[in-house]
Amino acid sequence: MIGYYGESGQNQVPMPASDYLKDHVSQGHAHEEFGIVFDPSSNTVFCNQHYDVDKGDYSCAFLTFQGCNVKCNGKESCFESIIEDSPKIECDGYQSCYGAHLDADIISCGEEESCRSSVIGDKQLVSTLDCHAYSSCSWSKTYQVNDVLCSGPFACYGAQLSGVESKVTCQSTPHPDGYYLPVCGGEDAFIEASENKNIDVTCSGDFACIGYGHDAYDHEEHPIYFDIDVGRKGELICENSLEGNHDGGTYVCRYIDIIQGCANYECHEPLGFSEDNDYRVCNHIFSVHHHELCYEGPRNSDDDDDDDDDDDDDESIMAPIKISRRVGEKEKA
């Protein structure tokens, strides 16, 4: 079923896809010009055309779909569309599903900013959300989702992943120029287990899960944390740093608030880790609610290889350490 809800709020009653396309073709639009193709055998709508306001080419932008697979291939092809009750949605064009409402069993966001600022799982449980391109699901919001995979630079940065029922994996990959960018985290971002569910959150590789750090407008420099709620028996695991934190800034997890407490958190050090070869990969891991400092990556006091190193990186810290209600002020034992 395809309809048009439009910017004016004048909604069309959705009609069968074949009838919708036949109606538009009868008005003088060839299929290739209109940019939408429906394959009845696979129950799939292909949105191939770029959204171009100047040319009047809208493809599937601002359309509403019900009960069919949708492949959004063109640039902004499904821009702010509404796709409901779908077996599978594939967003494979630049910003193809930007700002869209996506409800499907499987959602794949495979191009740059393809699902940025989208609303996901608002009306049904999404079994798999796969965000595997640069900023593909950044600043998106989920409401019901079973399994989330975020892979690549900024893939889920700024995203609010709520209603998670099974697991979230934040997998970093290096930028082609050789450096890393955050995958999950950022200002206002969080991961939250669905009510009464226990989930596994895995931050894998350098810069996988990074909080916002210090507020530039806060002169007292209070850190802003990436909140992770794993449920009562869930677990947060930070692991798979390739070489460890040699330079004082390449962390797997940093500025994290693990809601359930330090017992629900593990940091796996890289191979070769020892007291003499201290390349800890987790830093500023707190449980604000329980007033615990779970893990702070200490650096040797004579380490001066990074001018940007935080002062507290150079302290010898044991985990966990009780801290006061004002995060960052340690209590004496």
C-alpha positions in Angstrom: 0.0 0.0 0.0 1.3 3.5 -0.9 -0.1 6.9 0.1 1.0 10.4 0.3 0.8 12.4 3.5 2.4 15.6 2.3 3.7 18.6 4.1 0.2 20.2 4.4 -1.2 17.3 6.4 -3.6 16.4 3.6 -3.3 12.6 3.8 -4.2 10.3 0.9 -5.8 7.0 1.8 -3.1 4.4 1.0 -3.9 2.3 -2.1 -2.3 -0.9 -3.5 1.1 -0.2 -4.9 0.3 -1.4 -8.4 -2.8 0.9 -8.5 -0.8 3.8 -7.2 1.9 3.5 -9.9 -0.6 2.8 -12.6 -2.4 6.0 -11.7 0.8 8.1 -11.9 1.9 6.5 -15.1 -1.5 7.2 -16.7 -0.8 10.9 -15.9 2.2 10.9 -18.2 5.0 9.6 -15.9 7.0 6.7 -17.3 8.2 4.3 -14.6 11.9 5.3 -15.1 10.9 9.0 -14.9 8.8 8.5 -11.8 11.6 6.7 -10.1 9.4 4.1 -8.3 9.2 0.4 -9.3 7.0 -2.2 -7.7 7.9 -5.9 -8.0 4.8 -8.0 -7.1 6.7 -11.2 -7.0 8.9 -10.1 -4.1 6.4 -7.5 -2.7 9.2 -4.9 -3.0 9.0 -1.2 -3.8 12.3 0.2 -5.3 12.8 3.9 -4.8 15.6 4.7 -7.3 15.2 8.4 -8.0 17.0 11.2 -6.2 14.9 13.7 -4.3 15.4 16.9 -6.2 13.1 19.9 -5.3 14.3 22.0 -8.2 13.4 19.4 -10.8 10.2 18.3 -9.0 11.5 14.8 -8.6 10.4 13.3 -5.3 10.7 9.6 -5.8 9.5 8.1 -2.4 10.0 11.2 -0.3 7.1 12.0 1.9 5.2 8.9 0.9 3.8 6.3 3.3 4.1 2.6 2.7 2.4 -0.3 4.4 3.0 -4.1 4.2 5.8 -4.2 1.6 9.6 -4.4 1.4 11.1 -1.0 0.5 14.5 -0.4 -1.0 15.5 3.3 -1.0 18.4 3.5 -3.4 18.4 7.1 -4.6 19.8 10.1 -2.7 17.1 11.2 -0.2 14.8 8.9 -2.0 12.7 8.1 1.1 13.3 11.4 2.8 10.9 11.7 5.8 8.8 8.9 4.5 6.6 6.6 6.7 7.2 2.9 6.2 5.1 0.6 8.4 4.4 -3.1 8.8 7.3 -4.0 6.5 9.3 -7.2 6.4 12.5 -5.4 5.4 13.6 -1.8 4.7 16.9 -1.2 3.0 18.3 2.4 3.0 21.1 2.3 0.5 21.3 5.9 -0.8 22.9 9.0 0.7 20.4 10.3 3.3 17.9 8.0 1.7 15.8 7.5 4.9 16.8 10.7 6.6 14.1 11.7 9.1 11.9 8.8 8.1 9.6 6.7 10.4 10.7 3.1 10.0 8.8 0.1 11.3 10.0 -3.3 9.9 11.3 -6.7 11.0 14.7 -5.9 9.5 16.2 -2.5 8.8 19.5 -2.0 7.0 21.1 1.4 6.9 24.0 1.0 4.5 25.0 4.4 3.1 26.3 7.7 4.6 23.6 9.3 6.8 21.1 6.9 5.3 18.9 6.7 8.5 20.1 9.8 10.2 17.5 11.4 12.5 15.0 8.6 11.8 12.4 7.2 14.2 12.7 3.4 14.4 10.4 0.8 15.9 7.8 3.3 17.1 4.9 0.9 16.2 6.4 -2.6 16.1 9.5 -4.5 17.4 12.4 -4.3 15.0 14.2 -7.6 15.2 17.5 -6.4 13.6 18.7 -2.9 13.0 22.0 -2.8 11.1 23.8 0.5 10.8 27.0 -0.1 8.9 28.0 3.2 7.2 29.4 6.6 8.1 26.9 8.3 10.4 24.2 5.9 9.1 22.0 6.0 12.2 23.4 9.1 13.9 20.9 11.1 16.0 18.2 8.5 15.4 15.8 7.2 18.0 14.6 3.6 18.6 11.6 2.6 20.7 11.4 -1.2 20.2 14.4 -3.1 18.8 15.9 -6.5 19.6 19.4 -6.5 18.1 21.4 -3.4 17.1 24.7 -3.4 15.2 26.5 -0.1 14.8 29.7 -0.4 12.7 31.9 2.4 11.4 32.6 6.0 12.2 29.7 7.9 13.8 27.4 5.0 12.9 25.2 5.5 15.9 26.7 8.7 17.3 24.1 10.8 19.1 21.5 8.0 18.8 19.0 7.3 21.6 18.7 3.5 21.6 15.8 2.7 23.9 13.5 -0.3 24.1 16.5 -2.7 23.4 15.5 -6.4 24.1 18.7 -8.3 23.3 22.0 -6.6 22.5 23.8 -3.6 21.1 27.2 -3.9 19.4 29.3 -0.8 18.7 32.1 -1.9 16.4 34.7 0.6 15.4 36.6 0.6 12.1 39.5 2.9 11.2 39.1 5.8 8.9 40.8 5.4 5.5 43.3 8.0 6.7 44.3 5.8 9.6 42.6 7.4 12.6 39.4 6.4 14.5 36.1 8.3 15.1 33.5 7.5 17.7 30.8 4.9 16.8 28.3 5.2 19.7 27.9 7.9 22.3 28.0 11.7 22.1 25.9 14.4 23.6 22.3 13.3 24.6 23.0 9.7 23.4 22.1 6.7 25.5 21.4 2.9 25.3 18.5 1.6 27.4 17.2 -1.9 27.9 13.5 -2.5 27.5 11.6 -2.9 30.7 12.4 -6.1 32.5 15.0 -7.1 29.9 18.7 -7.8 30.4 20.9 -6.9 27.4 24.5 -7.2 26.4 26.2 -4.0 25.2 29.6 -4.6 23.5 31.9 -1.8 22.6 34.5 -3.3 20.4 37.6 -1.5 19.0 39.2 1.9 19.6 36.7 4.8 20.1 33.7 2.4 20.0 31.8 4.1 22.9 32.7 7.6 23.8 30.8 10.1 25.9 30.7 13.8 25.3 33.4 14.6 27.8 33.5 18.0 29.3 30.9 20.7 28.6 32.7 23.5 26.8 30.3 26.0 28.5 30.8 24.6 32.0 33.7 26.4 33.6 34.0 23.8 36.3 34.3 21.1 33.5 31.8 18.5 34.7 31.9 15.6 32.4 28.8 14.6 30.4 28.4 10.9 30.2 27.1 8.3 27.7 24.4 6.5 29.8 24.2 2.8 29.3 21.3 0.8 31.0 21.8 -2.9 30.5 19.0 -4.2 32.9 19.5 -5.8 36.2 21.5 -8.8 34.9 22.9 -7.3 31.7 26.5 -6.5 30.9 28.6 -3.8 29.3 31.9 -5.1 27.8 34.7 -2.9 26.4 37.3 -4.9 24.4 39.3 -5.4 21.2 41.7 -2.5 21.2 44.3 -3.3 18.6 47.3 -2.0 20.4 46.1 -0.4 23.6 46.0 3.2 24.6 49.6 4.3 23.7 48.9 8.0 23.2 46.6 8.7 26.1 43.5 9.3 23.9 42.7 6.2 22.0 40.2 4.5 24.3 37.6 1.8 23.6 35.2 3.3 26.3 35.4 6.7 27.8 33.0 8.9 29.8 30.5 6.1 30.3 27.8 5.9 33.0 26.9 2.3 33.6 23.5 2.6 35.3 23.4 -0.7 37.1 26.8 -0.4 38.7 30.3 -1.6 38.3 29.4 -5.3 38.7 27.7 -5.1 35.3 30.8 -3.9 33.5 34.0 -5.5 32.2 37.0 -4.0 30.4 39.2 -6.5 28.5 42.8 -5.2 28.2 44.8 -5.8 25.0 47.4 -8.5 24.6 50.6 -7.7 26.3 49.0 -5.6 29.1 51.0 -5.5 32.3 51.8 -3.2 35.1 55.0 -2.1 33.3 53.2 -1.9 29.9 50.1 0.0 31.0 48.0 0.6 27.9 44.6 0.6 29.5 41.7 1.2 27.1 38.9 2.3 29.4 38.7 5.6 31.1 36.1 7.6 33.1 33.7 4.7 33.6 31.3 5.6 36.4 28.1 4.4 37.9 26.6 7.8 38.9 23.6 6.3 40.6 25.7 4.0 42.8 28.4 6.7 43.3 31.1 4.3 42.0 34.2 4.9 39.9 34.4 1.6 38.0 37.5 2.1 36.0 39.8 4.9 35.3 42.7 4.2 33.0 45.9 5.2 34.9 49.0 6.3 33.2 52.5 6.2 34.5 53.4 9.4 36.3 56.4 10.0 34.0 54.2 9.6 30.9 54.4 12.8 28.8 53.7 11.5 25.3 50.4 13.3 25.0 50.0 17.0 26.0 46.2 16.5 25.9 46.2 13.8 28.6 43.8 14.5 31.4 45.4 15.0 34.8 43.5 12.2 36.3 44.9 9.8 33.6 48.2 9.9 35.5 46.9 8.7 38.8 47.2 5.2 40.1 43.6 4.2 40.6 42.1 0.9 41.8 38.6 -0.2 40.7 36.0 0.3 42.0 36.5 3.5 44.0 33.6 5.1 45.9 33.0 8.7 44.8 30.8 11.4 46.2 27.5 12.6 44.7 29.4 15.2 42.8 31.1 13.0 40.2 34.8 13.2 40.2 35.4 14.0 43.9 36.8 10.8 45.6 35.8 9.8 49.1 38.4 8.6 51.5 38.0 5.0 52.5 
